[in-house]
Amino acid sequence: MANESILIVDDEQDLCTILTSFLEKKGFNCHACHNAAEAVEYSKSNHIDLALIDLRLPDEDGITLMKKIKIFHPDIAILIITGYSDVKTAVSAIRLGASDYVSKPLYTDEIYQSVEQALEKKKQPSASEKKDKNKNSPSSKKSKSKKTPKKTNINKDYVLGSSEYSKTVFDHIKLVAPTDLSVIISGETGTGKEVAARLIHQNSKRKDQNFVAIDCGALPEDLAGSELFGHIKGAFTGALNDKMGSFEVADGGTLFLDEIGNLSYENQVKLLRAIQEGEIKRLGSNDNINIDVRIIVATNEDLSKLISDENFREDLYHRLNEFTITMAPIRERKEDIPEFADFFLQQANEALNKEVKGISNKAMKALNRYEWHGNLREMKNVIKRAVLLCNDEEIHEKHLPQMVVEYIPDPPEENFMNNLPLDLKAAAMEAEKSVIIQALRKVGYNKSKAADLLNIDRKTLYNKLKNFNLATD
Ligand SMILES: Nc1ncnc2c1ncn2[C@@H]1O[C@H](COP(=O)(O)OP(=O)(O)OP(=O)(O)O)[C@@H](O)[C@H]1O
């Protein structure tokens, strides 16, 4: 039976009551706060294993609160609660250290599963703990090659994607994997950069050694140096023991540095030295430690822009840029959607112990039309929720979020005014259409709310949507 402590932070009192009572029945100790200030006070003096935080709180946003709570509880698991139209922000919360997000309306089974998964992930020892343990165990003198590799069933973990684009990407992965070249993988969030990095490692001669993934975006700046290079006892206040850094843990294997653009200038210098000279120094020590690590980095920023703004060192960029892979957003490789959707459906069936057989044509059309700004991560979550809600043979539109079913592609923003037709009536219609689309997006495609916002009645909105060919039903 679970005994972990959960902090719930949401201004909706009813929701807190429901979640508290449900999670306490599952054996958790729960405490609810209704705003950020209360939550910070509570977290200063109470033990918390996991926090469920609403993205929108009356006094502060959920991400800022997450960062504050992490100061008192660095290892805490965080689940962000979001409205569907906030998914983009929720996805960036993951980059900043949240374990996952759950979107409203909330379903208790889904919450329970996400809570269990986040706590499970938190319990797994970090790579450095594993390596430290190996070091101290009686078998630590065994040569590295005798270490049991982590078993991964590649075909179960990923799909290739059937678009020409994806095929080329995987050809490039196969090409670069056996070499020792450093690789930059760029692409929007959720496009599969980490999956690609793991594939490179698994297909390299280093595959039996560690693959260590570090998210530079989630690392507080003052901890980043110690996380990467380790420290010796007394190096700084709080350094109570010697600690191995990721470079040492990854020795012989691959170090994956996600969100490399977030690394401080000082750590960029140390990283360059480590790559060029094959040695590092733990913080507080003068001893050089030889390391043999392959570096793969990922970024969703334009590194050349960071260089011209003097936020990223050009010499480091050139050292890293021995091979580049770009993961295109899903909306630019829509042929991949059915294959990924089916893969995530099977994954969700397995995780939720369900037997949903497929996705109806209409639902698949909606998946194809939607633009997936959170890319594969967002699609995986949408399909998992649809499987959870589905008691039919197939996923139908009713199982998908309204935002996905009723999605209308982005209106052209650039030079909108300049591109309006010179016929006044036609121009007015274009402008009206654009405002309607913006209103619908703002309220997550809820037509009643959009009509309110536009100051018209629901029926007028329906008629306008029909006239503009925007109606989906
Ligand atoms: N080829 C693939 N096959 C199956 N699942 C995939 C594939 N690529 C990505 N995914 C899934 O999509 C989600 C996002 O992938 P991943 O973490 O690799 O993206 P990312 O680009 O590194 O994201 P971020 O920039 O936010 O760190 C993960 O749950 C991953 O398992």
The ligand as an SDF file (V2000), in Angstrom:
LIG
                    3D

 31 33  0  0  0  0  0  0  0  0999 V2000
   10.1660    7.1230  -32.9200 N   0  0  0  0  0  0  0  0  0  0  0  0
    9.3940    7.0520  -31.8320 C   0  0  0  0  0  0  0  0  0  0  0  0
    8.6600    5.9600  -31.6070 N   0  0  0  0  0  0  0  0  0  0  0  0
    7.8500    5.8900  -30.5180 C   0  0  0  0  0  0  0  0  0  0  0  0
    7.7250    6.8490  -29.5800 N   0  0  0  0  0  0  0  0  0  0  0  0
    8.4300    7.9560  -29.7790 C   0  0  0  0  0  0  0  0  0  0  0  0
    9.3000    8.1290  -30.8990 C   0  0  0  0  0  0  0  0  0  0  0  0
    9.8690    9.3360  -30.8170 N   0  0  0  0  0  0  0  0  0  0  0  0
    9.3890    9.9020  -29.6770 C   0  0  0  0  0  0  0  0  0  0  0  0
    8.5210    9.0810  -29.0590 N   0  0  0  0  0  0  0  0  0  0  0  0
    7.8050    9.3490  -27.7950 C   0  0  0  0  0  0  0  0  0  0  0  0
    7.4370   10.7220  -27.7730 O   0  0  0  0  0  0  0  0  0  0  0  0
    7.7490   11.3270  -26.5070 C   0  0  0  0  0  0  0  0  0  0  0  0
    8.7220   12.4830  -26.7040 C   0  0  0  0  0  0  0  0  0  0  0  0
    9.9570   11.9630  -27.1990 O   0  0  0  0  0  0  0  0  0  0  0  0
   11.3760   12.5570  -26.7350 P   0  0  0  0  0  0  0  0  0  0  0  0
   11.4300   12.7340  -25.2510 O   0  0  0  0  0  0  0  0  0  0  0  0
   12.4440   11.7440  -27.3750 O   0  0  0  0  0  0  0  0  0  0  0  0
   11.2720   13.9980  -27.4260 O   0  0  0  0  0  0  0  0  0  0  0  0
   12.2780   15.2080  -27.2990 P   0  0  0  0  0  0  0  0  0  0  0  0
   12.3370   15.8270  -28.6550 O   0  0  0  0  0  0  0  0  0  0  0  0
   13.5690   14.7650  -26.6920 O   0  0  0  0  0  0  0  0  0  0  0  0
   11.4820   16.1640  -26.3050 O   0  0  0  0  0  0  0  0  0  0  0  0
   12.0550   17.4030  -25.4220 P   0  0  0  0  0  0  0  0  0  0  0  0
   12.6450   18.3980  -26.3710 O   0  0  0  0  0  0  0  0  0  0  0  0
   10.8210   17.9650  -24.7770 O   0  0  0  0  0  0  0  0  0  0  0  0
   13.0250   16.8380  -24.4520 O   0  0  0  0  0  0  0  0  0  0  0  0
    8.3320   10.2150  -25.6340 C   0  0  0  0  0  0  0  0  0  0  0  0
    7.2940    9.6960  -24.8260 O   0  0  0  0  0  0  0  0  0  0  0  0
    8.7820    9.1620  -26.6280 C   0  0  0  0  0  0  0  0  0  0  0  0
    8.7010    7.8790  -26.0910 O   0  0  0  0  0  0  0  0  0  0  0  0
  1  2  1  0
  2  3  1  0
  2  7  2  0
  3  4  2  0
  4  5  1  0
  5  6  2  0
  6  7  1  0
  6 10  1  0
  7  8  1  0
  8  9  2  0
  9 10  1  0
 10 11  1  0
 11 12  1  0
 11 30  1  0
 12 13  1  0
 13 14  1  0
 13 28  1  0
 14 15  1  0
 15 16  1  0
 16 17  2  0
 16 18  1  0
 16 19  1  0
 19 20  1  0
 20 21  2  0
 20 22  1  0
 20 23  1  0
 23 24  1  0
 24 25  2  0
 24 26  1  0
 24 27  1  0
 28 29  1  0
 28 30  1  0
 30 31  1  0
M  END
$$$$
